[in-house]
């Protein structure tokens, strides 16, 4: 017996139960809301290197993870892709990793 349920319902097919989970629709307003929410990471020095910043912000747990993440090219610094793990970030720099956005601020 196959049912075609609405969102949040349960489908039964050949004795197996599948739960259908509602997904949030991706809208421009949702993206704008997310971009406006920046996490501020405070530094007490003049600058911080990108790999150290990734560890400080909690994006990566180790230096090796940070190195691989930077080399993948999925990190944007001030809107441009950056593959230099020693890139110096000064206060005011914006770093985007996936959907997370961080801003470097002075303490």
C-alpha positions in Angstrom: 0.0 0.0 0.0 1.5 3.3 -1.1 0.3 6.6 0.3 1.2 10.0 -1.0 1.3 12.1 2.2 1.6 15.8 2.6 4.6 17.3 4.2 5.3 15.9 7.7 3.3 12.7 6.9 4.4 9.1 6.8 4.7 7.0 3.7 4.4 3.2 3.8 5.8 1.2 0.9 6.5 -2.5 1.0 6.4 -2.6 4.8 9.0 0.2 5.1 8.1 3.5 6.8 9.5 6.7 5.5 9.0 10.0 7.3 8.9 13.0 5.1 10.5 16.0 6.6 9.6 19.6 5.7 12.5 21.6 4.4 12.7 25.4 4.7 12.5 27.1 1.3 15.6 28.9 0.2 14.6 32.5 -0.3 16.6 35.7 -0.9 15.2 37.2 2.3 16.6 34.2 4.2 20.0 34.7 2.6 20.1 38.4 3.4 19.2 37.7 7.0 22.0 35.2 7.3 24.6 37.5 5.7 23.7 40.3 8.0 24.5 38.0 11.0 28.3 38.1 11.2 30.2 36.6 14.1 32.8 39.0 15.4 36.2 37.5 16.4 38.3 39.8 18.5 42.1 39.8 18.2 44.5 41.5 20.6 47.4 41.8 18.0 47.8 43.9 15.0 46.9 41.1 12.6 46.2 37.3 12.6 47.1 34.8 10.0 44.3 33.0 8.2 45.1 29.5 9.5 45.3 30.8 13.1 42.0 32.7 12.6 40.2 29.5 11.5 41.4 27.7 14.6 40.4 30.7 16.9 37.0 31.0 15.3 36.3 27.2 15.8 35.9 26.5 12.1 38.8 24.0 12.3 40.1 22.1 15.3 43.7 21.7 14.2 46.3 23.4 12.0 46.2 20.4 9.6 42.4 20.8 9.1 42.9 24.6 8.6 45.6 23.9 6.0 43.4 21.5 4.0 40.4 23.9 4.2 42.4 26.8 2.9 43.9 24.8 0.1 40.4 23.7 -1.0 39.7 27.2 -2.1 36.3 27.4 -0.3 37.3 30.4 1.9 36.5 34.0 0.9 38.5 36.9 2.4 36.9 40.2 1.7 34.8 38.6 -1.0 37.7 37.0 -2.9 38.8 33.3 -2.8 42.0 32.9 -0.8 44.4 29.9 -0.8 47.2 31.5 1.2 47.1 30.1 4.8 49.5 32.8 5.9 47.3 35.6 4.7 47.4 38.4 7.2 43.9 39.5 8.4 43.6 43.0 9.9 40.6 44.3 11.9 37.8 44.9 9.5 38.5 41.8 7.3 35.5 39.6 6.5 36.0 35.9 6.2 33.3 33.6 4.7 33.6 29.8 5.2 30.6 28.0 3.7 27.5 29.8 5.1 29.4 31.2 8.1 30.6 34.8 8.0 33.2 36.2 10.4 34.6 39.7 10.9 38.0 40.4 12.5 37.7 43.1 15.2 40.3 44.7 17.4 40.0 44.1 21.2 
